[in-house]
Amino acid sequence: MASVTFSSSSRSPDWVVSPTSNAHLTNDRSWFTDEFTEIDSHISNAHVSIANIPVRGLGTVILPVQQLATGQGHTINGSMRLQRVLYVPDYPCNVVGGPIRSLATIHFSSLTPRGSLVYGDGSVAAIFMPGRNFYQIMLRSPPVGPPLGRSVFEQHPEYGHMAAFTWAEDAQQRCLSFLSAGFPNLAASSCATNREVMPITSSVGVDASYHRSRKRRAQDEDYETSPSTPTSPMRAAKRPRAMGESNCRARRILPAVLPARG
């Protein structure tokens, strides 16, 4: 696997899986690869009743994640490639949205009591951070990952429950139609992963039988399951107002009241 060079500046560490969000987003420009372009759109957050949170760009992010190897007792340096990630600098945290379910679903085991993202073949794609009552992805840190900044959840853990957002369908179509002409890679929608093995730093056994028993067919990956939450499909949200522009510029941008990361 080719080595990856990370910038010396610290990055926003707070990536929350939000199955009801219909896109991915980050508040940190440094997470993007060279596949990035500026756009002018907006998203909404029902938790704080804001209909116009500014979107400043769209691009590709490669997340350096921690994984567990199925049945082998060591950890894995993994990566998760997210495309069509929105750049929303005023959002309090980063969000891995519902499109991730084309790749993996949320499961629980004795090794990952807080949960993890699991591929259809039973292997673990990413581990969730213990001690949280929401799904925060554990990232790799130096020297096998980028420098990470301070978590906003240290002072405001409630933000993890406010992560869900909606990018209105008509706003998506206007932006993606515009991008498909000049930026076909950015307009594509997909997720991908990569893995690199590293020695485990603590004694952990992997429950291979659990993973085998939890294999999913592709058509089953449209749902999130948990021991305490009934299975529910992703909900589609309607945009409250129409857009009349020929590109993806929002008609009117209102100030966001969600605190930016600090």
C-alpha positions in Angstrom: 0.0 0.0 0.0 1.4 3.4 -0.9 2.2 5.7 1.9 0.0 8.7 2.5 1.5 12.1 3.6 -0.6 14.1 6.0 -0.4 17.8 6.6 1.0 19.1 9.9 -2.1 21.0 10.8 -4.6 19.2 13.0 -8.0 18.2 11.6 -11.5 18.0 13.0 -11.7 14.5 14.6 -15.4 14.3 15.0 -17.0 11.9 12.4 -20.4 10.8 13.3 -22.4 8.1 11.4 -25.9 9.5 10.8 -28.0 7.0 8.8 -30.9 9.5 8.4 -28.7 12.1 6.8 -28.8 11.9 3.0 -25.2 13.0 2.3 -21.8 13.2 3.9 -20.3 16.5 5.1 -17.2 17.9 6.8 -16.6 21.3 8.5 -12.8 21.0 7.8 -11.4 21.9 4.4 -8.2 20.0 5.1 -10.0 16.7 4.9 -10.5 17.0 1.2 -8.3 15.5 -1.5 -7.5 17.3 -4.7 -11.0 16.3 -5.9 -12.8 19.4 -4.6 -14.7 22.3 -6.1 -16.5 25.3 -4.6 -20.3 25.2 -4.8 -23.0 27.5 -3.3 -25.9 25.4 -1.9 -27.4 24.8 1.5 -28.6 22.0 3.9 -31.2 22.0 6.7 -31.2 20.6 10.2 -34.6 19.8 11.8 -33.2 19.6 15.3 -32.5 23.4 15.4 -35.1 24.4 12.8 -32.6 25.9 10.3 -33.5 25.6 6.6 -30.4 27.3 5.1 -27.0 26.2 6.5 -24.5 27.3 3.8 -22.6 24.7 1.8 -19.3 26.0 0.4 -17.9 23.1 -1.5 -18.1 19.4 -2.5 -15.4 16.8 -2.9 -13.7 13.6 -1.9 -12.5 12.6 1.6 -10.3 9.6 2.5 -10.8 8.8 6.2 -8.0 6.9 8.0 -10.0 4.6 10.2 -9.3 1.8 12.7 -10.7 -1.6 11.9 -10.6 -5.1 13.4 -9.5 -8.1 11.3 -12.0 -10.9 11.2 -10.7 -13.9 13.2 -7.1 -12.9 13.3 -6.5 -11.0 16.5 -4.9 -7.8 15.1 -6.0 -4.4 14.1 -6.0 -3.0 10.6 -5.0 0.4 9.2 -8.0 1.1 7.1 -9.2 3.9 4.9 -12.7 4.8 3.8 -13.2 6.8 0.6 -16.2 9.1 0.7 -17.3 10.9 -2.4 -19.8 13.8 -2.8 -18.8 15.1 0.7 -20.2 18.6 1.4 -18.1 21.3 2.9 -20.1 23.0 5.6 -17.8 25.1 7.7 -20.5 26.2 10.1 -21.5 22.7 11.1 -20.4 21.5 14.6 -19.2 18.0 13.5 -18.4 15.9 10.5 -21.1 13.4 9.2 -21.0 10.1 7.4 -24.5 9.9 6.1 -26.9 7.4 4.8 -25.0 6.6 1.5 -22.6 4.6 3.6 -25.2 1.9 3.8 -24.4 0.9 0.3 -21.1 -0.3 1.7 -21.7 -1.3 5.4 -24.3 -1.6 8.1 -24.1 -1.0 11.9 -23.7 -4.1 14.1 -22.7 -4.9 17.7 -20.5 -7.6 19.2 -18.6 -8.4 22.4 -15.5 -6.8 20.8 -17.4 -3.7 19.7 -20.2 -3.2 22.3 -20.6 0.4 21.1 -21.0 -0.8 17.6 -19.1 -0.9 14.3 -19.6 -0.6 10.6 -19.5 -4.1 9.1 -19.3 -5.1 5.4 -21.6 -7.6 3.9 -18.9 -10.3 4.2 -18.8 -9.8 8.0 -15.5 -7.9 8.2 -15.3 -4.8 10.2 -15.0 -1.5 8.2 -14.7 0.9 11.1 -15.0 0.9 14.9 -17.1 3.3 16.9 -15.6 5.1 19.9 -16.5 3.7 23.3 -18.0 6.0 25.9 -20.3 7.7 23.4 -24.0 7.2 23.1 -23.9 8.0 19.4 -21.9 6.5 16.5 -18.5 8.3 16.4 -15.9 6.7 14.1 -12.5 6.0 15.6 -9.8 7.5 13.4 -6.1 6.6 13.1 -3.8 9.1 14.8 -0.1 9.9 14.2 2.2 8.3 13.1 -0.3 6.2 11.0 -2.8 9.0 10.7 -3.1 12.8 10.5 -2.8 15.1 13.5 -6.2 15.5 15.1 -7.6 18.5 16.9 -9.7 18.7 20.0 -13.1 17.1 19.9 -16.1 19.4 20.1 -17.8 16.6 22.0 -15.6 17.1 25.0 -17.6 20.2 25.9 -20.8 19.6 23.9 -21.6 15.8 23.7 -25.2 16.8 22.8 -24.0 17.8 19.3 -23.6 14.1 18.5 -27.4 13.8 18.7 -28.0 16.8 16.5 -25.8 15.6 13.5 -28.6 14.6 11.2 -29.2 16.9 8.2 -31.0 17.0 4.9 -29.6 18.1 1.5 -32.8 18.8 -0.5 -33.2 16.6 -3.6 -33.8 19.5 -6.0 -30.7 21.3 -4.6 -28.7 18.1 -5.1 -29.9 17.7 -8.7 -29.0 21.2 -9.6 -25.5 20.9 -8.2 -24.8 17.5 -9.6 -26.0 18.4 -13.0 -23.7 21.4 -12.9 -20.7 19.3 -11.7 -21.3 16.4 -14.1 -20.3 18.6 -17.0 -16.9 19.6 -15.7 -16.2 17.4 -12.6 -17.5 13.9 -13.3 -15.5 12.4 -10.5 -17.1 14.7 -8.0 -20.6 14.0 -9.3 -20.1 10.2 -8.9 -21.6 8.7 -5.8 -19.7 5.8 -4.2 -17.8 4.6 -1.2 -14.6 2.5 -1.2 -12.2 1.1 1.3 -8.6 0.1 1.7 -6.7 -1.8 4.3 -3.3 -2.2 5.7 -2.4 -4.6 8.5 -0.7 -3.4 11.7 0.2 -5.4 14.9 -2.3 -5.2 17.6 -1.3 -3.2 20.7 -3.4 -5.0 23.2 -4.8 -8.5 23.7 -8.0 -8.8 21.7 -9.7 -11.8 20.4 -11.9 -11.7 17.3 -15.3 -13.5 17.4 -15.2 -14.9 13.8 -18.4 -16.9 14.3 -20.3 -13.7 15.1 -19.2 -12.1 11.9 -20.0 -15.2 9.8 -23.5 -15.3 11.3 -24.1 -11.6 10.6 -23.3 -11.7 6.9 -25.8 -9.6 4.9 -27.0 -9.8 1.3 -26.8 -6.6 -0.6 -30.5 -6.0 -0.5 -30.5 -6.2 3.3 -28.0 -3.2 3.6 -30.7 -0.6 3.3 -31.4 -0.8 7.0 -29.7 -0.1 10.3 -30.2 -2.7 13.1 -29.5 -2.5 16.8 -30.6 -4.5 19.8 -32.6 -1.7 21.2 -33.9 0.2 18.1 -36.4 -1.3 15.6 -35.3 -1.6 12.1 -36.3 1.5 10.2 -35.7 2.6 6.6 -34.0 5.9 5.8 -36.5 8.7 5.6 -36.5 11.2 2.7 -37.1 14.8 3.5 -38.8 17.3 1.2 -37.3 20.7 0.6 -39.6 23.4 2.1 -39.1 25.9 -0.7 -38.3 25.8 -4.4 -35.1 27.1 -6.1 -35.3 29.1 -9.3 -31.6 29.4 -10.1 -30.0 27.7 -13.1 -27.1 26.4 -11.0 -26.7 25.3 -7.4 -26.8 28.7 -5.8 -29.3 29.0 -2.9 -31.9 31.7 -3.3 -31.3 33.1 0.2 -28.7 32.2 2.8 -29.6 32.6 6.4 -27.0 32.7 9.2 -26.5 29.3 10.9 -26.9 29.2 14.6 -25.2 25.9 15.1 -21.8 26.6 16.8 -18.9 26.0 14.6 -16.2 23.7 15.9 -13.8 25.4 18.2 
